[in-house]
Amino acid sequence: MLDNLAHISQEALTKDKWGGQHKIIDKWLEDREHLLIDYCKLSGLPPFKKSQTLPSIDEIKAFSGLLIDYVSAGHFEIYEEIAATFENHGEDPLTPYWRWLIIQTTDKLVGFNDKYEVISADEFHDKLDEDLSVVGEALATRIELEDKLIHSLCNE
């Protein structure tokens, strides 16, 4: 999970570099920042401390809701708008492999939501750290992909 912090710390750099160029990018980066803050809180990653108690099921479900909102916005709004921008110029910033990675990260993030939206408080404790680690890895990969899209769009 800690290996993912390098990718997550890229968030501020991306926001500083590309923020303000497109309203859609600004909103996307703002939502991503909120999601990452909540992820770090749940996972006990710096600057937050690991709690001696596990997060409540309500905290997990709230994070899961943010996660799904973010993934949905990416797939059903932002990616389509970016793709349309590039189609107008006959370009595509993502290779089939990168597209496959987006699908893989989506599956992992949606899988977390599917598991924790129906789980009871006494069921989730034994796998939470492992599941959050999977989410962290998926988010790190997704951020790398999104930053590539943002870079392509802003240099277009």
N, C-alpha and C positions, 0 to 999 in steps of 0.2 A: 504494500500500500504506500509506503514512504517513497518508493521509486516514482510514483505518480506525481509527487509534489513538484518535480521539475516541470512537468507539462502544465500542471495547474498554475504554477507561478507565472507561466507565459501569459496568462489571462490579462494581467495588468499591462504587460508590454503591448499586447495586441490592441487593447482598448486605447492606450496612449497613442499608438501609431495610426490606427485606422478610425478611431472614434471621431464623430463629427462629419464624416464624408458622406454617409448615407443614413437616413433616419432608420431604415430597417436594420442596419448593422448596429446602430446605437442601441436599439431596443433589444436586439438579440444578445449583444454583449452584456447589457445590464441584467437581463434574465439569467444569463450564464453565470455572471458574478454572484448573484443571489443563490443560485443552485450550488455553486462551489463553496460558498460560505456555509450553507447548511450541511453540505457533505462533510466539510472539515469539522464542524461542530459535532455531528453524529459520530464521526470516526475518531474524534479526540486528536485530530492533527493540529499542528501549530497554525495559528497562534492560540488555539484552544487546547485545554488540558483534557486528557483522558479521564473521564469520570470513574469513580469506583462503582457506580451503578450504571446499568444499561439504560439507554434512552427508553422513554415510554413508547408504547405502541402508537399513541397519538402523535408523538414526534416522528416516528418512522413513517406513519401514514401521511403526515403533512409533507415530509420530504418526498415521499413517493408521488404525491400529487404534483409537486413542483417538477419532479423528474419527467412525469408523463406530459405535463403541459409544455415543457421545454422540448422534448422529443417530438411531440405533435406539431408544435410551431415550426420546428426545423423541417420536418418532412412535408407538411401540408401547406406551408406558407413560404418560408424563406428559401428552401432549396428550389422550389418551383419558380420563384421569382428570379433567383440567380440563374437558374438554367435557362429561363426565357431570355434573360439579358444576353447570355452567351449564344443562344441559338440565333438571335438576331444578327450576330456577327460571325456565325459559322464556326464557333469555337466551343470546346468543352474542357473545362479546367480539371475534370476528374477522369482518371483512367477507369476501365472496368474493375480493376483491383481495388481502387479507392472506393468505388461505389459498393463493392462487395463488403468492404470494411464498414461502411456506414450501416449497411443492413445488419452486419454482425453486432455492431455496438447497439443498434436499436433493439435487436432481439434480447441482448443481455439486460438492457435497462428496462425494457417492458417486462421481462421475466422477473426482475426484482419487484416491480410494482404488482404484478399478478400474484406473486407469493405473499407479499406483505399487506395487500389490501384485504385479504380474507383470513389472515392468521390471528390467532388469539395471543394475548399477552404471555401466556405460559408456554407457548410453542416456539417463539422466535429466538430465545436466548442463545441456544447452542450453535446456531449457524450465522448469527448476525455479523460478526467480524469477517468471516469468510465471504459472505454475500456483499458486504460493503467494499471489500477488497476487489471483488469482481466489478462492482459499479465503478470504483476508482480507476481501474484499468480501462474500462470501456469509455469513461469520461475523458481520460487522457488521450486515448486514440481518437475519439470524436473531436476533441478540441484541436488536435493536430490537423484533422481533415477540415474542420470549419475554418481554421486559420488559413489554410491553403485556399479555400473558397473566397474568403474575405480578401486575401492578398490578390488573387486573380481579379476579383471584381473591382477593387480599388485601383488596380493598375491597368484596367481595361480601357 
